[in-house]
Amino acid sequence: MTLLRHLIAAVVVAAIVAALSYRVGAYRDYQIAEVSAYVTAVAGLTVLIGLSGQISIGNGAFMAIGGYATALLLLHQHWPLAAVIAASTAAAAAAGGLVGVAAARLRGPYLAGATLLLAVAIPVSIADHWAGLFGGDQGLTVSVSTPAALAAEPTRYYAWLTTGVALISLVLLANLGRSRVGRSWRALRDDEVAAALSGLNVARLQVLAFVVSAASGGAGGALLAVVTGIASPGAYTLTLSVGLLVAAVVGGLGSLAGAVWGSLLYVFVPTYLSNVAASHGLNSGASSNIPIAVYGLVLVVVMLAFPSGIQGALRRLFGSVAPSAAVPLSSLRSLRRRRPASPHQPASPHQEESTL
Amino acid sequence: MNRPRKAAWATLAGVTAAALAVAGCSSSSSPSSTSTSTSTSTSSALTASAPGITPTTITIGSHQPLTGVAAPGYDEIAPASNAYFQYVNAHGGVYGRKIVYKYLNDQYDPTLTSTVVRQLVLQDSVYAIFDGLGTPTHLAVAPFLNQNKVPDVFVASGCECWNSPSTWPDTFGWQIDYVREGKILGQFIEQHFKGMKVGFFYQDDEFGKDGVKGLSYEIPKSQIVAQESYSTSNTNVGPQVAALKAAGAQVVAAFSVPAFTALLRLEELGLNYNPTMVISSVGTDPTTLGGLMQAFAKQAHAKIPAANTLIQGIYTDGYLPSLGETSNSWIALFKMIHDTYIPKLPFDGNVLYGEAVAYTFVQAMLKAGRNPTRQDLVTAINGGLPQGPAVAPYIYSATNHNGMQGAYMAQIKNGLVTPIGPVEVTDTSATGPVTTFTGSQPAAPASGIPSP
């Protein structure tokens, strides 16, 4: 039943996007493709943080792995695109497994620090070392041939392609969240000790969560490289990793719909602000810096007004009786210092409800 | 089961709202070029002959680093081009049309370049991309622009790669390419520093590699003792400078952007290492370097000598008239436009560059005809352009899309790039000689606007 509902929802969204892609201009199609690529990556992070209770400030690195794998496979192996995206996802998942093994031993700020390292190190090592393979700062060009039927509108093809992959990822993640694995993740997020006492293999589950989020990041990175036509270190800086985290948190942790809201915000708000700033005749110094400041302000306001993210706010608006299912960032155990569970501070019961 | 359903409704409602919002703010304009007739008779009406061209305006776009590592200095280029366009607009425009110049910030990040250029072409329907700045950044969009047959004119980069008329027929370089520039600097080193040890310091991309290629064509292999590259994503150049010093390089030839020229010079100062510096014109604008050095020193809480002493004596080259030659008609023209439209910016090499490349664009537009299609602009440049503000002629033809063919050697003296030799011209081959240009530069038109 759950699977069916998720599939129906995916088909409905696919139909809306397909219809939309005819209505809007080529640049909106490009933005739809961008949003879908980010949704794919952010959804993995939402699952990692919202369900398994771990944190990563380094998921941009998995996008880099996906993006570069795509570029290299298309340049040197000329595989079909579907195989390239699958292989890039697998490469990132493998890297996620390695990181996950280390991450499962770390908690709270130490885990955040370790993943931060990844976000900082990957672009630099790509640019500075092995420049021959990865093309240095300039990166690698990614060119994909468009099917003949859509040759006149390549951006529409990208919009369909990325939305398709994003929806497949979302359906898979939603079902995973509803499965035994998802329930186990929630159990160890709320109380690791209790979960272990109940017979759950905590370390294995944590590594698995990292593999899943890395795979999503890899798929998102592969899509972004295809859409923008380039894989270069400048695209995968710390800013991207933090941006993904912000999108997941602002959208609403513990809810895949939150990943969509977060990604929409991430793509549209800065562009919109730049255009507004540019059209008000400010000097170029101001008009190029103001959007960055205002974007920060928007994020601060959203977090103040809706601590459980946009999805949490929507739930409050449309389902007034239902308690908020999205998890406020502050309630995550992984972000607090580890301490024995106190009877006076039980894990808030509504966390059990987080739905995917 | 009540709760999940409500959640699903909330999600669906949100999706629909967002979809409507996207549809609502989308622009319905899709590029359509139907008119192919290009009447050059002066009496014909002005038509919307191509995307971005209306009876009253020509809209062009660009990607520029307005913030980030490449912004210092380079962020003056687009405002300077715009100042020249405003001057032209105020004096009759191009066949009566006003030029609207929309330049977006790509922060020198190729992925962002990809996004902003798609916005300009797909959403804003610009007629052409003009003076897109940067080698790694512009390489990300050249295939897209050529696929869409958008004129990609006068890229602000001397990469030899823009000269690929068979794969990229719509892309044109403008400034002297880095291979030619490297050869001219290399010949100078070969002639004036015979037998001395030479080290290279270069940006690890096509910009640096092309420059090193040109240098290597002229400097004997036995003299080259070290080749050190840097990446723009890593501002620590300590290891490279230490390696140059350790190799005993007495002359350092650099292909670096201004920020890294400044870092190189400060690092040398820290290591008490004083080689003779020969640096590509890309990284030697004295005003920009001075500002950068003060800023870097302030960050490090270090006391440094006045910037002018730090850059005094650097050898470089120039392909536009020297800012110091106030009697030169081109300098006088561009100074006048600078003073009128952008008096707050310093009148430095970047501003001169922006105005000069804008002048060249107006030359090309006038040649393209009264009601030009996109192809008309490409055809016009393929037919060659008159020399204009450059000290050496352009090489434009259907089979060559490089720009200027030569430059003069110069030295920084008291904060000014001062010519120390005649204009030298050469080609991009390994064996082609570097020869002295025998022609002379025509004076700027009195009106300040090229004649059709």
Interface residues (C-beta under 8 A of the other chain):
Chain A: R5 A9 V12 V13 I16 V17 L20 R23 V24 G25 A26 Y27 R28 Y30 Q31 I32 E34 P123 V124 A127 D128 A131 G136 D137 Q138 G139 T141 S143 P154 T155 L224 T228 G229 I230 S232 P233 G234 A235 T237 S255 A257 V260 W261 L264 T271 S274 A278 N283 S284 G285 S288 N289 I292 Q311 L314 R315 L317 F318 G319 A322 A325 E353 T355
Chain B: N2 R3 P4 K6 A7 A8 W9 A10 T11 L12 A13 G14 V15 T16 A18 A19 V22 A23 S26 S27 S28 S29 S30 L66 T67 D75 A78 P79 K102 Y103 L104 N105 Y108 D109 P110 T111 L112 S114 T115 R118 Q119 L122 Q123 T135 P136 L139 A140 V141 P143 F144 Q147 Q203 D204 D205 E206 S231 T232 S233 N234
